[in-house]
Amino acid sequence: MMKKKEGKEKKKAIQKHKASFFRFLKQIKKEFKLLWTDKFNILLALVLPPAIILLIAFTATASSEINPVDCIVISYDSNSFINPNNLTESFEANYTLPYVQAVNQSIYLNPIEPESLFYNASEEIYAMDKARDYLKAGIISIIIVLPIDFSEMLFLGMPGMIECIVDGSNMLKIQDNLNAVLDSVKIFTSENNLTPQFVFQEIEVLSIPSNFNSAFNSIVVFILPLFSFGLAMVLTILVVVKEKPIARLLLTPVQRFEILLSKYVTYSTILSIQTALIIGTSLFQGLYCVGNLLDLFIAMFMLGFTGVGLGLFVSCFSKTKTEANQFFFMFFIVIIVLSGLFIPIDAMPLYLRIFAWILPLSHANPMIMGILTKGNSVFGFDFYWLVGIGTFLFISSFIIFQRKQYEA
């Protein structure tokens, strides 16, 4: 008798699991049908990301032409100096004009030239005031200053200093402006047989080959994390809160965990297709990846899965679509601001730094950049932290959905 009862219980359990599995498959099919009826979400998930990548590639290619940096050269350099050997005044060396000629030869600099090719501060006492006015007005982007002992130090075989005053209103352009000055220094040292105190040598492992679009690669490194996380969150933020049939669906044998799990499976499938399209379009447009493409796919998928988890988490505890949208903007803005993409995390106060490292995007950029530029493996601290965040959101959304009350 006991064996018969055990056999019946096993059969019932197997039938129960089979029924649950088939209900789950039907629920997934239903979710895909619902998603397919929402053409805007399909457009947002599968068409818009590759289109934006193509647009970025087009603009990066169009902007790859060299745009010289407008500048002014001011010289405080003395025309003569005292020879330390015999304490006599010497006029033997003056490197001001050779450097100004190097500035003129550089294709990266465009000097706004006065009549004498540069401002001689010994004769024009208001030279710096005029240059700063130009800088404030946006006429120039950098002031190059030759100090009083510039020629003397070079003549004595010592380092000659060049000072730069850069327009700081555009943070993204500061390094480009300084690189343009370095090009003039390279020309100057080469033509005057001077030994530079720096070496112009690219690191092959970290450099982008000449047949790839460097401008596109520098932009897309920051865009990929935003795409993976932001679009996944946008797709799922209203999935639960806007679906009216859930209350009626709960009157059927369908279990709550089957409803929410089917949504996770559906949107994770869409996420995998979206990730493949983004990477494929990026590679087609000249993305240079030092690391393994599978690592890049896993990194972007995991980041997107975190976005799916946060979207469903917010959708589960929101009572209305308006409330869900408000939570979305609040969460997304905070995550973007504290991601380190625009403000370095090390520059933040300690309490904000700790909070920033908890958020997903602060781990996304170093992980994806490491794969693209250094060939790092995806399986590191940043990846496992994202796995932890995704798991926490996954479990939390199920707990909230299980306890949420619905009225039929």
Helices and strands as residue ranges (DSSP letters): H 2-37, H 39-42, I 43-47, H 48-62, E 69-75, E 81-82, E 89-90, H 96-105, E 109-111, E 119-120, H 127-137, E 142-146, H 150-155, E 163-166, G 171-173, H 174-191, H 214-226, I 227-231, H 232-236, H 246-249, H 256-284, H 293-317, H 321-337, G 345-347, H 350-358, H 361-369, I 370-374, H 381-403
